Amino acid sequence: MQTKTTLALALATGAICCGLAQGALYNVDFYGGDDKGLMSGAAATGSAGDTWNNIQGGFGATTVNDLVDSTGATIVGTSISIDGNSSWSSFAGDGTYGTAEALMRDYIITGPSVSSTVTITVAEASSAYTLYLYGVTNFAPQDTTFTVVGANEGPQTVTSPDTSGPLTVVEDYVVFTGTTDGSGTIQIDYTGGSSFSAFDGLQLDVVPEPSTFTLFGMVSLGLLRRRR
């Protein structure tokens, strides 16, 4: 009986470890009231049916607490904040982006040579991430340069407009990688040059700290050895 119980515990621990390894995907659309409605499903990453945080605001700073992940689960303690340098805008969709029309047709926007900051805090502290940042309008030359504090990559620029579709790196979005800080926070700065710059939304894919997997693996191995 003890052997069966020990084996069950080891298998359960392994299952927990594998579950943690999957991480979490957070999707955010800065919803400015476009004619395509609220975003859902996949963009550059994700799957059909994924849930998005469709965030609305106006002039002035905006903070939304307790975000949902792509499964629709509310994650208490998470948040996203937009500073007071951004305002909200949208333009009519024409089908260029397919299922991502609702994401790419509205955005927060900041003025020429003005930097604005978006801060997102998730539950996964000190964890590896891949961050997709979308920034395109239907006007030229409204390019958007993104800087992510502490990321492995330096500043990257999305060029506008892109009317060719589908979603394409550099023309529609850029990708950053790195590690969330000790509180699970990532700071994103965006700015334009001689014209306005737009930030349509983001997808943040995070994987818990590797040491967590190591701990669970050691526990599972210890149980199995004890069984023998």
DOVONU-299617 format. One record per residue (C-alpha): residue in one letter; x, y, z. Coordinates in steps of 0.5 Angstrom, whole numbers, padded with zeros to 4 digits, always signed. Layout:
BEGIN
AXYZ
...
//
This chain:
BEGIN
M+0000+0000+0000
Q+0006+0005+0002
T+0009+0003-0005
K+0003+0005-0009
T+0002+0011-0005
T+0009+0014-0006
L+0009+0012-0013
A+0002+0016-0014
L+0005+0022-0010
A+0011+0022-0015
L+0007+0022-0021
A+0003+0027-0018
T+0009+0032-0017
G+0011+0030-0024
A+0005+0033-0026
I+0005+0039-0022
C+0012+0040-0025
C+0010+0039-0032
G+0004+0044-0031
L+0008+0049-0028
A+0013+0049-0034
Q+0007+0051-0039
G+0007+0058-0036
A+0002+0063-0038
L+0000+0067-0044
Y-0003+0074-0042
N-0006+0078-0048
V-0008+0085-0048
D-0011+0090-0053
F-0012+0097-0052
Y-0019+0098-0055
G-0020+0105-0058
G-0027+0103-0060
D-0026+0100-0067
D-0031+0098-0071
K-0029+0090-0071
G-0031+0089-0064
L-0027+0086-0058
M-0020+0082-0060
S-0020+0074-0058
G-0016+0068-0061
A-0009+0068-0064
A-0005+0074-0066
A+0003+0072-0067
T+0002+0067-0062
G-0004+0064-0058
S-0009+0059-0061
A-0016+0060-0063
G-0021+0062-0057
D-0016+0065-0053
T-0018+0070-0048
W-0016+0078-0049
N-0016+0083-0044
N-0019+0089-0048
I-0017+0095-0044
Q-0021+0102-0045
G-0019+0108-0043
G-0019+0116-0045
F-0014+0122-0043
G-0010+0121-0037
A-0007+0115-0034
T-0010+0108-0034
T-0009+0102-0029
V-0013+0095-0030
N-0012+0090-0024
D-0013+0083-0024
L-0012+0081-0031
V-0014+0074-0034
D-0010+0070-0038
S-0011+0066-0045
T-0015+0061-0041
G-0020+0066-0038
A-0018+0065-0031
T-0017+0071-0027
I-0010+0072-0024
V-0011+0076-0018
G-0005+0081-0016
T-0003+0082-0024
S-0004+0089-0027
I-0003+0094-0033
S-0001+0101-0032
I-0001+0106-0038
D+0002+0113-0036
G-0001+0120-0038
N+0002+0121-0044
S-0002+0116-0048
S-0009+0117-0051
W-0014+0113-0055
S-0015+0112-0062
S-0018+0107-0068
F-0019+0107-0075
A-0024+0103-0079
G-0022+0096-0081
D-0021+0093-0088
G-0020+0086-0087
T-0012+0086-0088
Y-0011+0083-0081
G-0016+0077-0081
T-0018+0075-0074
A-0013+0080-0071
E-0017+0086-0074
A-0020+0088-0067
L-0013+0088-0065
M-0009+0092-0070
R-0015+0097-0071
D-0015+0101-0065
Y-0009+0103-0060
I-0006+0108-0055
I-0002+0114-0058
T+0003+0119-0056
G+0005+0125-0059
P+0012+0127-0064
S+0018+0125-0060
V+0014+0124-0054
S+0016+0117-0050
S+0010+0114-0046
T+0011+0108-0041
V+0006+0102-0040
T+0008+0097-0034
I+0005+0090-0034
T+0006+0086-0027
V+0004+0078-0027
A+0004+0073-0022
E+0011+0070-0025
A+0017+0073-0022
S+0024+0072-0024
S+0021+0068-0030
A+0023+0068-0037
Y+0019+0071-0042
T+0017+0072-0050
L+0014+0079-0051
Y+0010+0081-0057
L+0009+0088-0058
Y+0004+0091-0064
G+0005+0098-0066
V+0002+0100-0073
T-0003+0105-0076
N-0006+0106-0083
F-0002+0113-0083
A+0005+0114-0085
P+0011+0116-0082
Q+0008+0114-0076
D+0013+0109-0074
T+0013+0106-0067
T+0020+0105-0063
F+0019+0100-0057
T+0024+0099-0051
V+0023+0094-0046
V+0027+0095-0040
G+0032+0090-0038
A+0030+0086-0044
N+0036+0082-0048
E+0034+0086-0054
G+0035+0094-0055
P+0030+0098-0058
Q+0026+0096-0064
T+0022+0100-0069
V+0015+0098-0072
T+0014+0101-0079
S+0007+0104-0081
P+0003+0103-0085
D+0003+0096-0087
T-0003+0094-0091
S-0001+0088-0094
G-0003+0083-0088
P-0002+0078-0085
L+0002+0080-0078
T+0009+0081-0080
V+0015+0082-0076
V+0018+0089-0076
E+0012+0091-0081
D+0007+0090-0075
Y+0010+0088-0069
V+0017+0086-0065
V+0019+0081-0061
F+0023+0082-0054
T+0026+0076-0049
G+0028+0077-0042
T+0026+0076-0035
T+0021+0079-0031
D+0024+0082-0024
G+0023+0080-0017
S+0016+0083-0017
G+0014+0080-0024
T+0014+0087-0027
I+0016+0089-0034
Q+0017+0096-0036
I+0015+0098-0044
D+0017+0105-0047
Y+0014+0107-0054
T+0016+0113-0058
G+0016+0116-0065
G+0020+0121-0069
S+0017+0127-0072
S+0010+0124-0072
F+0005+0120-0067
S+0007+0113-0065
A+0002+0108-0064
F+0002+0101-0059
D-0004+0097-0061
G-0003+0091-0056
L+0001+0086-0053
Q+0002+0078-0052
L+0006+0076-0046
D+0008+0069-0046
V+0012+0067-0039
V+0015+0061-0036
P+0016+0060-0029
E+0023+0060-0026
P+0027+0054-0028
S+0029+0053-0020
T+0022+0051-0019
F+0022+0046-0024
T+0029+0043-0021
L+0026+0043-0014
F+0020+0039-0016
G+0024+0034-0020
M+0028+0033-0014
V+0022+0032-0010
S+0020+0027-0015
L+0026+0023-0016
G+0027+0023-0008
L+0020+0019-0007
L+0022+0014-0013
R+0028+0013-0010
R+0025+0012-0003
R+0020+0007-0006
R+0026+0002-0008
//
